[in-house]
C-alpha cells in the first residue's frame, strides 16, 4: 500500500473509532490519532481510547509498529483544565502511558503544534519521537501551581539529564522541535508531511531490528547528573519562590528521578503532584488562567469581527515610556516610527533603547542578531507628516491634558482614516482628549506600565464614543505585541490607579496611626507582593505623585481626611531612589529604613492629634486588601470593569499582586464576601465615608451569595 497524500488518512477496512481516538492501518503501520477538538486535551475519552488502541495494537497481527499522532494540526496541548480538582473517571493517564510503554511493538509519537503538559508526558512514554521543526514541546504546569503528574518529572530527565529537565519544568518554557532534537527529546525531525514521515520512521526502525527503547529504563543521563544542582536551584530561587509550593515539589521529584528507581520516583511524583493539586495556589492559578482569557472577551464587540491587522505603528514621544512602547512593537515584528519635535530628544531616546537591548544581550535573554533585527524596525522622525500612514499611533508625552490635546489635534489632521489613535495616559479623561478630534470613535486609551517593553499589562480605556471595531483592534494588537489587555471604562484612574489611590491612601493613614513604611512594605511582601508600596513609590519617583496632588488640591474635598506625609517628604527634596532618599535612604538601589522619616511621621501624627498605636502586620494586610476589594466592587458596579476577574488580571499583571493569590477579588471570595464586608463596615464606622461599602458587595451578601458572578 502506498503512503497517502499529505493531509489524508486512508484506512484499512478494519478501521474502528474508539472514543476520541481513531485506530487505522496505513502501509502496515497502525496509526493512532488523538482527536479531541480543538487542541486534543486529555480527557476520559482520550485516556480510555488510548488504552484500548494500545491493546488493539498488541493483538493486531497485520502491523508491527504504530504511529501516535494528533488531529487538528497539533499533538496534545495538555490535560483538560476543566477537570482539575475533580475526581476523574478511569482509566488514569498513568495507566494508559504504562500500557504504551509496555507495548511489545514500537510506538512512534509524531509531534506538531502544541505538545504540552500531559501531551508531552504521552510523547515521552512512546518508544520514539519525531517532530516538525516548529512543534512546541514543554511542561508548563508550574504556571498553574501544579507539576507534571504522569511521569514527566521521571522520564524527561532520563532523556535530557537532570539539569536540563529541571530548567524546562521549573520555567515551564516550551522548546521547538529543533531544540528538542538537540536536547534528545526528539529522535528525528520531519521536513514535510508529518504522518508520512512518521510512518517511514516506524517502518525503518522495524526493518533495522532496533530494540524497543523504553524511556523509564534509561539510566545514563540521570546517573551523570550533578547532585548539587537541586540545592543550587532552591538557593538561587528562594526569593522568587517565596510562598510557592510547586517549584519545590518539582525539584524534589526531579531529584528522585536521578536517585531512585523509576517506580519509586514515579510514586513520589504522584504523591507530591497530589499535594500541589490540592493546594489553594492551584485553585488561584487555574482561576487566573481562565481570567486572563476571559478579559479579552468584550460583550459589545461582535465575536465574528475580524480586526484589520496592524502592520505599522508610530509612537509620539521618545522618553522612557515612549521608547518602551516602541520596543514592544519592534519586538513583535511591527515597524515603528518614533516622533519627537527635537532631534536631540530623538537621539537620547534611541540611545536609551539601544542601551536596553544591549543589556538584554549581555544577560543572554536576547541575541545580538535579534537586537539588530529589532533596532532595524525602529525609525525616527521630527515630522508628523511622516507617520500619517501608520495603522496605529500611541501618544506617550507628558501627563498633561493641554499637551495631549495639542498632540491629538495634530494627529487628527495627519493620520489616515481608520487608524487607531491611542493615548498612553494613566489617569486623564479619554473623552476630553478624543473630543478635540473629528473622529472620537477612533480614540482609545492605552495605558502601558513601566518599563513598557517588559510589563505585561495594557489597560485599554474606552471613551464614550470609541467604536467596537477600534476596541476589537486595540485588544487584538495588544495581544499581538505580547501584552495582556484589559478593557476599562473612562474614570479617574481607570481600574488600576483608582484602586491604587484607595489603598495608597490607607497605607498613608496607617503611617499616621502607628506603622512605619518598612513595616507596611514587609507585611505586603509577606503576603506575596514583590515590592511594598513605599519602595515602589521611591522607585517611581515621589515628585511625580507630588505634582499630581498639587494639581488636584484645587478639587479636593477639604472635609475628607488627607495625609501630608508624602508632601512633607518631597518638601525636603527627597524624591526617592533618584535623589538617594525618599521614604527610605539609598546606597545605589539598596534601601534602608531612615530614622529621620520615622521622626517626620511621628511629628505629623502629633500635629494631626492622632495618638499612635501598635499596628499588626495582619491588620495592614486586611486593611489594604479590603479597601482594594471595596473599590474594585464599586468599579464593577459602575461598569468601569466588565467583570470582577478583570480587576484581578489588572492587578496581577500590572501591579505585582501575587498571582498565586489570584487577585484581590478572588482573594475576597476565598475569605468569604460576608467576612470581607464585615471588615469594610467596621472600617466605615471607624474611618468615615472613604469606607462606604460598595452597593454591589452589599447586594451579593444580602442575597446570601458568595461569588461576584452571582451579581450578574
Secondary structure as GFF3:
##gff-version 3
##sequence-region A 1 712
A	DSSP	beta_strand	16	18	.	.	.	ID=ss1
A	DSSP	beta_strand	21	26	.	.	.	ID=ss2
A	DSSP	beta_strand	29	34	.	.	.	ID=ss3
A	DSSP	alpha_helix	44	59	.	.	.	ID=ss4
A	DSSP	beta_strand	65	70	.	.	.	ID=ss5
A	DSSP	three_ten_helix	81	83	.	.	.	ID=ss6
A	DSSP	alpha_helix	93	101	.	.	.	ID=ss7
A	DSSP	beta_strand	106	111	.	.	.	ID=ss8
A	DSSP	beta_strand	114	116	.	.	.	ID=ss9
A	DSSP	alpha_helix	118	125	.	.	.	ID=ss10
A	DSSP	beta_strand	128	131	.	.	.	ID=ss11
A	DSSP	beta_strand	136	138	.	.	.	ID=ss12
A	DSSP	three_ten_helix	141	144	.	.	.	ID=ss13
A	DSSP	alpha_helix	152	160	.	.	.	ID=ss14
A	DSSP	alpha_helix	162	171	.	.	.	ID=ss15
A	DSSP	beta_strand	175	176	.	.	.	ID=ss16
A	DSSP	alpha_helix	177	183	.	.	.	ID=ss17
A	DSSP	beta_strand	188	189	.	.	.	ID=ss18
A	DSSP	alpha_helix	194	207	.	.	.	ID=ss19
A	DSSP	three_ten_helix	215	217	.	.	.	ID=ss20
A	DSSP	alpha_helix	220	223	.	.	.	ID=ss21
A	DSSP	alpha_helix	228	237	.	.	.	ID=ss22
A	DSSP	alpha_helix	246	259	.	.	.	ID=ss23
A	DSSP	alpha_helix	262	277	.	.	.	ID=ss24
A	DSSP	alpha_helix	280	294	.	.	.	ID=ss25
A	DSSP	beta_strand	312	316	.	.	.	ID=ss26
A	DSSP	alpha_helix	320	331	.	.	.	ID=ss27
A	DSSP	beta_strand	335	339	.	.	.	ID=ss28
A	DSSP	alpha_helix	343	363	.	.	.	ID=ss29
A	DSSP	alpha_helix	368	375	.	.	.	ID=ss30
A	DSSP	beta_strand	378	381	.	.	.	ID=ss31
A	DSSP	three_ten_helix	384	387	.	.	.	ID=ss32
A	DSSP	beta_strand	392	395	.	.	.	ID=ss33
A	DSSP	alpha_helix	401	414	.	.	.	ID=ss34
A	DSSP	beta_strand	420	423	.	.	.	ID=ss35
A	DSSP	alpha_helix	430	434	.	.	.	ID=ss36
A	DSSP	three_ten_helix	440	442	.	.	.	ID=ss37
A	DSSP	beta_strand	443	448	.	.	.	ID=ss38
A	DSSP	beta_strand	457	462	.	.	.	ID=ss39
A	DSSP	alpha_helix	468	480	.	.	.	ID=ss40
A	DSSP	beta_strand	484	488	.	.	.	ID=ss41
A	DSSP	alpha_helix	496	513	.	.	.	ID=ss42
A	DSSP	alpha_helix	517	527	.	.	.	ID=ss43
A	DSSP	alpha_helix	533	540	.	.	.	ID=ss44
A	DSSP	alpha_helix	542	552	.	.	.	ID=ss45
A	DSSP	alpha_helix	565	571	.	.	.	ID=ss46
A	DSSP	three_ten_helix	577	579	.	.	.	ID=ss47
A	DSSP	beta_strand	585	587	.	.	.	ID=ss48
A	DSSP	beta_strand	590	592	.	.	.	ID=ss49
A	DSSP	alpha_helix	595	608	.	.	.	ID=ss50
A	DSSP	alpha_helix	617	637	.	.	.	ID=ss51
A	DSSP	alpha_helix	644	654	.	.	.	ID=ss52
A	DSSP	three_ten_helix	659	661	.	.	.	ID=ss53
A	DSSP	alpha_helix	664	671	.	.	.	ID=ss54
A	DSSP	alpha_helix	673	687	.	.	.	ID=ss55
A	DSSP	three_ten_helix	689	691	.	.	.	ID=ss56
A	DSSP	alpha_helix	695	702	.	.	.	ID=ss57
A	DSSP	three_ten_helix	708	711	.	.	.	ID=ss58
###
